């Protein structure tokens, strides 16, 4: 064998070793205290520890420890310690992370069907929203990620998203004209702002406070806990509850990691995850009420604009999905509306 072939062989061995190390870096082994090996799974997300979604995941981690008798531990890394949502999803795909909490908006770049959650005013209300998530359709969407090495475990409540601005409120779509509105890195979210007449400005959430303060953007859109926890209310004093989208969070696990776990550990994780959903929804509802009261106490003016002009302004968006995988999903969501 000539020297060049040997060099390529050696290089392949090195890359193979590095890949294997990456795939199994999600897992560490230790002593559970009873002489048994402990499985430690790393979970990353971008929210602060005060967030209801974080508390839901902490509940899940405690349940995993309880069900497993301490032989399985879920270690949570909040506040973007391990990267942005997109970065952590990519780590998860490689097997370098076991679990990630992500918005379904961030999942659009990996699964185009997830754009259905970003279609404005598709859900009538919270009841319709959860009817969809708990339906066969909701479960099918959770399972879609297996084709890109991402296994969906559950949805968490992330409420309704509305506009908040620095100088003046958004009471009609016309008020968005010429305004730079921060959006997530989601094509659907950017299209929505543009369709309403605004100028979509993608920006990492961690940079938004400075962006609002320095005038790089005129406003943003999010749910009440995100507005309050981020302290964006210090610089954006107008919050208009138009409730244009209801975009859930998802808890996902690497399919590679999942297949490497025993059936018993898989059962514990899924049971703990299912148990955490009801708890997180209760915490979310109470925290939203607290956040709204705190926003008003801190000088934020809350508006309840007529939603009909906003709904009419985005109707053209629906036609943009006609030729893709989202159109049939939109119809199935509509079919799950309660008969009135």
C-alpha positions in Angstrom: 0.0 0.0 0.0 1.5 3.3 -1.0 2.2 6.2 1.4 -0.7 8.4 0.0 -3.3 5.6 0.6 -1.9 5.1 4.2 -2.3 8.9 4.8 -5.9 8.9 3.7 -6.6 5.8 5.8 -5.0 7.4 8.9 -7.0 10.6 8.3 -10.2 8.6 8.0 -9.5 6.9 11.4 -9.0 10.3 13.0 -12.2 11.7 11.6 -14.1 8.6 12.6 -12.8 8.8 16.2 -13.8 12.5 16.3 -17.3 11.7 15.0 -17.8 8.9 17.5 -16.7 11.2 20.3 -19.2 13.8 19.2 -22.1 11.4 18.9 -21.6 10.1 22.4 -20.8 13.4 24.1 -24.4 13.7 25.1 -23.9 10.9 27.5 -21.8 10.6 30.6 -21.6 7.6 33.0 -21.3 7.8 36.7 -22.4 6.1 39.9 -26.0 6.6 40.8 -25.2 6.1 44.5 -26.2 2.4 44.6 -23.4 1.1 42.5 -25.4 1.3 39.3 -24.3 3.2 36.2 -26.0 6.6 35.7 -27.1 7.9 32.3 -26.8 11.7 32.1 -28.6 13.5 29.3 -27.9 17.1 28.4 -30.8 19.4 27.6 -30.2 22.9 26.2 -32.6 25.8 25.6 -32.5 29.6 25.3 -35.0 30.7 28.0 -34.2 32.0 31.5 -34.7 29.7 34.5 -37.7 31.9 35.6 -39.6 30.9 32.4 -42.6 28.6 32.8 -41.2 26.4 30.0 -38.0 25.9 31.9 -40.0 25.0 35.0 -41.9 22.4 32.9 -38.6 20.9 31.9 -37.3 21.0 35.5 -40.4 19.1 36.5 -39.7 16.5 33.7 -36.1 16.1 34.9 -37.3 15.5 38.5 -39.8 12.9 37.2 -37.1 11.1 35.2 -34.9 10.9 38.3 -37.9 9.7 40.4 -39.0 7.0 37.9 -35.5 5.8 37.3 -34.5 5.7 40.9 -31.8 8.1 40.2 -30.2 6.1 37.4 -31.1 8.6 34.7 -30.3 12.3 35.1 -31.4 15.2 32.8 -29.0 18.1 33.1 -30.6 21.4 31.9 -28.5 24.2 30.4 -30.8 27.3 30.1 -30.2 30.9 28.8 -28.5 29.9 25.6 -25.4 28.5 27.4 -24.8 25.9 24.7 -25.9 28.1 21.7 -28.9 29.5 19.9 -31.9 27.4 19.1 -30.6 26.7 15.6 -27.2 25.9 16.8 -28.4 23.5 19.5 -30.7 21.7 17.0 -27.7 21.1 14.8 -25.7 19.8 17.8 -28.6 17.5 18.5 -28.7 16.2 15.0 -25.0 15.3 15.3 -25.6 13.6 18.6 -23.5 16.1 20.5 -26.6 17.0 22.6 -29.3 14.7 23.8 -32.3 17.1 24.1 -33.3 20.6 23.1 -36.3 22.8 23.8 -37.0 24.8 20.7 -39.8 26.9 19.2 -41.5 25.3 16.2 -40.5 28.5 14.3 -36.9 27.5 14.5 -37.8 24.0 13.3 -39.0 25.4 10.0 -35.4 25.4 8.7 -35.3 21.6 9.3 -38.9 20.6 8.6 -40.9 22.9 6.3 -44.2 21.5 7.6 -43.6 23.3 10.9 -44.5 26.6 9.2 -48.1 25.7 9.8 -47.8 27.0 13.4 -46.6 30.3 12.1 -49.6 31.0 9.9 -51.3 34.0 11.4 -54.8 33.7 12.9 -55.0 30.1 11.9 -56.1 29.1 15.5 -59.3 30.5 16.8 -58.3 30.5 20.4 -56.3 28.6 23.0 -58.9 25.7 23.1 -58.6 25.2 19.3 -54.8 25.4 19.5 -54.6 22.6 22.1 -57.2 20.5 20.3 -54.9 20.5 17.3 -51.7 19.7 19.4 -53.4 16.8 21.1 -55.0 15.4 17.9 -53.5 12.9 15.4 -52.3 15.8 13.4 -50.3 17.2 16.4 -48.7 13.8 17.0 -47.9 13.4 13.3 -46.0 16.7 13.3 -44.1 15.6 16.4 -43.0 12.5 14.6 -41.9 14.2 11.4 -38.5 15.0 12.7 -37.3 11.4 12.7 -36.4 11.9 9.0 -33.8 14.5 10.1 -32.6 12.7 13.3 -34.9 14.7 15.6 -37.6 13.0 17.7 -40.4 15.1 19.1 -41.4 14.3 22.7 -44.0 16.9 23.5 -45.3 20.5 23.0 -45.1 23.2 25.7 -47.4 26.2 25.9 -45.7 29.4 24.6 -48.9 31.5 24.4 -50.0 34.0 21.8 -47.6 36.5 20.2 -48.4 40.2 19.9 -46.7 43.4 19.0 -44.8 45.7 21.4 -43.2 48.9 20.3 -41.1 51.9 21.5 -42.8 55.1 20.2 -46.4 54.4 19.4 -48.8 51.4 19.6 -49.8 49.1 16.8 -53.6 49.3 16.6 -54.0 48.5 12.9 -51.8 47.0 10.3 -51.2 50.6 9.0 -49.3 51.3 12.1 -46.6 48.9 11.0 -45.9 50.8 7.8 -42.2 51.8 7.7 -41.6 50.1 11.1 -38.7 47.8 11.6 -40.0 44.8 13.6 -37.8 42.2 15.0 -38.7 38.6 14.0 -37.4 35.2 14.6 -35.3 33.6 11.8 -38.5 32.1 10.3 -39.5 32.7 6.7 -43.2 32.6 7.8 -42.7 35.2 10.5 -40.9 37.5 8.2 -43.5 37.1 5.5 -46.2 37.9 8.0 -44.6 41.2 9.0 -44.0 42.2 5.4 -47.6 41.3 4.4 -48.9 43.5 7.2 -46.8 46.4 5.9 -43.8 46.3 8.3 -40.2 45.7 7.7 -39.1 42.3 9.1 -35.8 42.5 10.9 -34.4 39.1 12.0 -32.3 39.4 15.2 -31.2 37.0 18.0 -33.4 37.4 21.0 -30.4 38.1 23.2 -29.6 41.2 21.1 -33.1 42.6 21.1 -33.0 44.8 24.2 -30.0 46.7 22.7 -31.8 46.8 19.3 -34.9 48.4 20.8 -32.8 50.8 23.0 -30.6 52.0 20.2 -33.4 52.2 17.5 -32.1 49.4 15.3 -35.7 48.1 15.5 -38.9 49.9 16.3 -40.6 47.0 18.0 -41.0 43.2 18.2 -43.6 40.6 18.8 -43.8 38.0 21.5 -45.8 36.5 24.4 -46.1 38.3 27.8 -43.6 36.2 29.8 -40.9 36.8 27.1 -41.6 40.6 27.1 -41.5 40.7 30.9 -38.5 38.3 31.6 -36.4 40.1 29.0 -37.1 43.5 30.5 -37.9 44.8 27.1 -40.7 46.8 28.8 -38.0 49.2 30.0 -37.7 50.5 26.5 -40.9 49.4 24.7 -43.9 50.8 26.6 -46.7 49.9 24.1 -48.1 46.3 24.0 -50.9 45.6 21.6 -52.6 42.2 22.1 -53.5 41.4 18.5 -52.5 37.8 19.2 -51.5 37.0 15.6 -49.9 33.6 16.2 -49.7 30.8 18.7 -46.4 29.1 18.2 -45.7 26.2 20.6 -42.4 25.2 22.0 -41.2 21.6 21.4 -39.1 19.3 23.5 -37.0 17.1 21.1 -34.4 14.4 21.5 -31.8 13.2 19.1 -33.1 10.1 17.3 -29.6 8.6 17.5 -29.6 9.2 21.2 -33.1 7.8 21.6 -32.2 4.6 19.8 -29.2 4.2 22.0 -31.3 4.1 25.2 -32.9 1.0 26.6 -36.7 0.6 26.2 -37.1 1.1 29.9 -35.3 4.5 29.8 -37.3 5.5 26.8 -40.5 4.7 28.7 -39.4 6.8 31.7 -38.5 9.8 29.6 -41.7 9.7 27.6 -43.8 9.3 30.8 -42.0 12.1 32.6 -42.4 14.4 29.5 -46.1 13.7 29.2 -46.5 14.4 32.9 -44.7 17.7 32.6 -47.0 19.1 29.9 -50.0 19.5 32.2 -47.8 21.0 34.9 -46.2 23.5 32.5 -49.6 24.6 31.2 -50.8 25.4 34.7 -47.6 27.3 35.5 -47.8 29.2 32.2 -51.4 30.4 32.7 -50.6 31.7 36.2 -47.3 33.4 35.1 -49.0 35.1 32.1 -51.4 36.8 34.5 -48.6 37.8 36.8 -46.6 39.2 33.9 -49.5 41.2 32.5 -50.1 42.8 35.9 -46.4 43.5 36.3 -46.1 45.1 32.9 -48.9 47.5 33.7 -47.4 48.3 37.1 -44.1 49.2 35.3 -45.8 51.7 33.0 -46.6 49.6 29.9 -49.8 50.5 28.3 -51.8 47.4 27.2 -54.0 47.7 24.1 -56.8 45.4 22.8 -57.0 46.3 19.1 -59.7 45.0 16.8 -58.2 41.8 15.3 -60.3 41.9 12.1 -58.1 44.3 10.1 -55.0 42.2 11.0 -56.8 39.0 9.9 -57.8 40.6 6.6 -54.3 41.9 6.0 -52.7 38.5 6.1 -55.2 36.5 4.0 -52.9 36.7 1.0 -50.3 34.8 2.9 -52.4 31.7 2.8 -52.1 31.5 -0.9 -48.3 31.3 -0.6 -48.6 27.8 0.8 -50.7 26.4 -2.0 -48.0 24.5 -3.7 -46.2 23.1 -0.6 -46.7 20.6 2.2 -48.3 23.2 4.5 -51.6 23.7 2.6 -53.1 20.3 3.5 -52.1 20.9 7.1 -53.8 24.3 7.2 -57.0 22.6 6.1 -56.7 19.9 8.7 -56.2 22.6 11.4 -59.4 24.3 10.1 -61.3 21.0 10.2 -60.5 20.8 13.9 -62.3 24.0 14.7 -65.3 23.6 17.0 -68.6 23.7 15.2 -70.4 27.0 16.0 
